[in-house]
Amino acid sequence: MEFCKKHNIIIASYSGFTPLTRSPNGPLKDVLSIIRARLEQTRGAPVSEGQVLSKWILQKKAIMITWVIYVSGSWAMIDVQSSTSGKVARIKELLDTEHVPDLTKEEIGAIEEAGSKLHQRIWASHVFND
């Protein structure tokens, strides 16, 4: 990330919800749960673990992949990663992420520390020799 910052390269996040979808019992499970509870208490409204990961990605100044989807009879551009979902409830949840309070520096560090304990290549694993 420091190299990219130094050279004005912006990272794009693809499949940022992999810890929730592919490793739900992985090292981020407890960390995300604790952070979600704090955010819910601060916000006074529900917060999902997906929203916690979305906040982490956005606060790292990464771009979340956008998708154009067909919802309720019209085309809509989604500002956040929708995991190619056509489920209206999931898309609304992701769009609501902007109303979730920011993560603290300690929470960002906790996500990164826990996440560093498991490397998983889900996409293009045939291309890389990890």
Secondary structure, 3 states (H helix, E strand, C coil): CHHHHHCCCCCEECCCCHHHHCCCCCCCHHHHHHHHHHHHHHHCCCCCHHHHHHHHHHHCCCEECCCEEEECCEEEECCCCCCCCCCHHHHHHHHHHHHCCCCCHHHHHHHHHHHCCCCCCCCCCCCCCC
